[in-house]
Amino acid sequence: MSIATEQAATTLKERGAGSTRRFYEALGLGVVAAKNLPYLTIALTEAATEEIAHNAVLRERIASLYRELLPPTKKAPARTSGAARQESGRSTTGTRRGSSLAPGAAPDLYALAKHYTAAEWPTVLNKYTKESLKKAVALVQEQHPGTGPTSTSTKGPMVAYLLAYVPHVS
């Protein structure tokens, strides 16, 4: 483990311990024994869940703090192109003219249709990025000219469009 990683882990532990201590002090609970911390966590989670249902400011504050605490994402190494894989003899199965099952690429809608039920489709499609869904929409529009989602600025309309125009095999 690198020094920076160790320091980040220590800082996270210290921040967690400090915030927990301030929380139970604010509640007037005195010192909470370590064995009772799971109960405090459950109480906090349940109360916060109820509160954020109608308090957008608190909901955004919690989400913002969570994003701030997440470690930075590591950049993935560059991937070999399909042409290079073919030349090297590696398989390029799982692709269909401009799409694949790889994240970031347009989803292979027909492969997904074979492996997921119609009820699972919205969840599966929402895991793809907006850019990936735009690529999938373009492929479906080639097969169904004159059609399109009501909007491509959010995932919802694109997923609805794909659900309407791609046959489900399940």
C-alpha positions as CSV (number, residue, x, y, z in Angstrom):
1,M,0.0,0.0,0.0
2,S,1.4,3.4,-0.9
3,I,2.0,6.1,1.6
4,A,-0.7,8.3,0.1
5,T,-3.2,5.4,0.2
6,E,-2.3,4.7,3.9
7,Q,-2.7,8.4,4.7
8,A,-6.1,8.5,2.9
9,A,-7.3,5.4,4.8
10,T,-6.1,6.9,8.1
11,T,-7.8,10.2,7.3
12,L,-11.0,8.4,6.4
13,K,-10.9,6.4,9.6
14,E,-10.2,9.5,11.7
15,R,-12.9,11.4,9.9
16,G,-15.4,8.6,10.5
17,A,-14.5,8.3,14.2
18,G,-14.7,12.1,14.6
19,S,-18.0,12.5,12.8
20,T,-19.5,9.5,14.8
21,R,-18.3,11.0,18.1
22,R,-19.8,14.5,17.2
23,F,-23.1,12.8,16.2
24,Y,-23.7,10.9,19.4
25,E,-22.6,13.9,21.4
26,A,-25.1,16.1,19.5
27,L,-27.8,13.5,20.4
28,G,-26.8,13.7,24.0
29,L,-26.0,10.0,24.2
30,G,-22.6,10.4,25.9
31,V,-20.1,7.8,24.7
32,V,-21.5,5.0,22.7
33,A,-19.8,1.7,23.1
34,A,-18.3,0.2,19.9
35,K,-20.6,-2.8,20.2
36,N,-23.6,-0.5,20.0
37,L,-22.4,1.5,17.0
38,P,-24.3,-0.7,14.5
39,Y,-27.5,0.3,16.3
40,L,-26.7,3.9,16.1
41,T,-25.9,3.5,12.4
42,I,-29.3,1.8,11.8
43,A,-31.1,4.5,13.7
44,L,-29.3,7.2,11.7
45,T,-30.0,5.6,8.4
46,E,-33.7,5.0,9.1
47,A,-34.2,8.6,10.3
48,A,-32.2,10.1,7.4
49,T,-34.2,7.9,4.9
50,E,-37.4,9.3,6.3
51,E,-36.2,12.8,6.3
52,I,-34.7,12.9,2.7
53,A,-38.0,11.7,1.3
54,H,-39.3,15.2,1.8
55,N,-36.1,17.3,2.3
56,A,-34.2,17.8,-1.0
57,V,-31.6,20.0,0.7
58,L,-30.6,17.3,3.1
59,R,-30.7,14.7,0.4
60,E,-28.3,16.7,-1.8
61,R,-26.1,17.5,1.2
62,I,-25.7,13.8,2.0
63,A,-25.1,12.9,-1.7
64,S,-22.5,15.6,-2.0
65,L,-20.6,14.5,1.1
66,Y,-20.7,10.9,-0.1
67,R,-19.3,11.9,-3.5
68,E,-16.6,14.0,-1.8
69,L,-15.6,11.0,0.3
70,L,-15.3,8.5,-2.6
71,P,-11.7,7.8,-3.7
72,P,-10.9,9.2,-7.2
73,T,-11.5,6.7,-9.9
74,K,-8.6,5.1,-11.6
75,K,-8.2,5.5,-15.3
76,A,-8.5,2.1,-17.0
77,P,-5.7,1.1,-19.3
78,A,-6.3,1.6,-23.0
79,R,-8.1,-1.3,-24.7
80,T,-7.1,-3.0,-27.8
81,S,-9.3,-2.2,-30.8
82,G,-11.4,-4.9,-32.5
83,A,-9.2,-4.9,-35.6
84,A,-6.1,-5.5,-33.4
85,R,-7.8,-8.4,-31.6
86,Q,-8.7,-10.0,-35.0
87,E,-5.1,-9.6,-36.1
88,S,-3.8,-11.2,-32.9
89,G,-6.3,-14.0,-33.1
90,R,-8.3,-13.0,-30.0
91,S,-12.0,-13.4,-30.1
92,T,-14.3,-10.5,-31.0
93,T,-17.5,-12.4,-30.3
94,G,-20.1,-10.5,-28.4
95,T,-20.2,-7.6,-30.9
96,R,-22.8,-6.7,-33.4
97,R,-22.1,-3.9,-36.0
98,G,-21.1,-1.0,-33.7
99,S,-22.2,-2.5,-30.4
100,S,-21.0,-4.8,-27.8
101,L,-21.5,-5.9,-24.2
102,A,-18.6,-3.7,-23.1
103,P,-19.3,-0.7,-20.9
104,G,-19.0,2.5,-22.8
105,A,-19.9,0.9,-26.1
106,A,-23.4,0.8,-27.5
107,P,-25.2,-2.1,-25.8
108,D,-25.8,-5.2,-27.9
109,L,-29.6,-5.0,-27.6
110,Y,-30.2,-8.3,-29.2
111,A,-27.8,-10.2,-26.9
112,L,-29.3,-8.4,-23.9
113,A,-32.8,-9.4,-25.1
114,K,-31.7,-13.0,-25.0
115,H,-30.3,-12.9,-21.5
116,Y,-32.7,-10.6,-19.6
117,T,-36.5,-10.6,-19.2
118,A,-38.6,-7.6,-20.3
119,A,-39.0,-6.7,-16.7
120,E,-35.2,-6.5,-16.2
121,W,-34.5,-4.4,-19.3
122,P,-35.0,-1.0,-17.8
123,T,-32.6,-1.7,-15.0
124,V,-30.0,-3.2,-17.3
125,L,-30.2,-0.4,-19.8
126,N,-30.0,2.3,-17.1
127,K,-26.6,0.9,-16.2
128,Y,-25.2,2.1,-19.5
129,T,-23.9,5.7,-19.9
130,K,-26.0,8.3,-21.8
131,E,-23.4,8.2,-24.5
132,S,-23.7,4.4,-24.9
133,L,-27.5,4.7,-25.0
134,K,-27.2,7.4,-27.7
135,K,-25.2,4.9,-29.8
136,A,-27.8,2.2,-29.3
137,V,-30.6,4.7,-30.2
138,A,-28.7,5.5,-33.4
139,L,-28.5,1.8,-34.3
140,V,-32.2,1.3,-33.7
141,Q,-33.1,4.4,-35.7
142,E,-31.2,2.9,-38.7
143,Q,-33.6,0.0,-38.5
144,H,-36.6,2.2,-37.8
145,P,-36.2,5.4,-39.8
146,G,-38.3,8.3,-38.7
147,T,-38.5,7.2,-35.1
148,G,-36.6,8.4,-32.1
149,P,-36.8,9.1,-28.4
150,T,-38.5,12.2,-27.1
151,S,-35.2,13.4,-25.7
152,T,-31.6,12.3,-25.7
153,S,-30.5,14.6,-22.9
154,T,-31.6,12.0,-20.2
155,K,-31.6,8.3,-20.0
156,G,-35.3,7.8,-19.4
157,P,-36.7,8.7,-22.8
158,M,-33.8,6.7,-24.6
159,V,-34.5,3.6,-22.5
160,A,-38.3,3.9,-23.2
161,Y,-37.5,4.2,-26.9
162,L,-35.3,1.2,-26.9
163,L,-37.9,-0.8,-25.0
164,A,-40.5,0.1,-27.6
165,Y,-38.4,-0.8,-30.6
166,V,-36.3,-3.8,-29.7
167,P,-38.0,-7.2,-29.6
168,H,-37.6,-9.1,-26.4
169,V,-36.7,-12.7,-26.8
170,S,-37.2,-13.8,-23.2
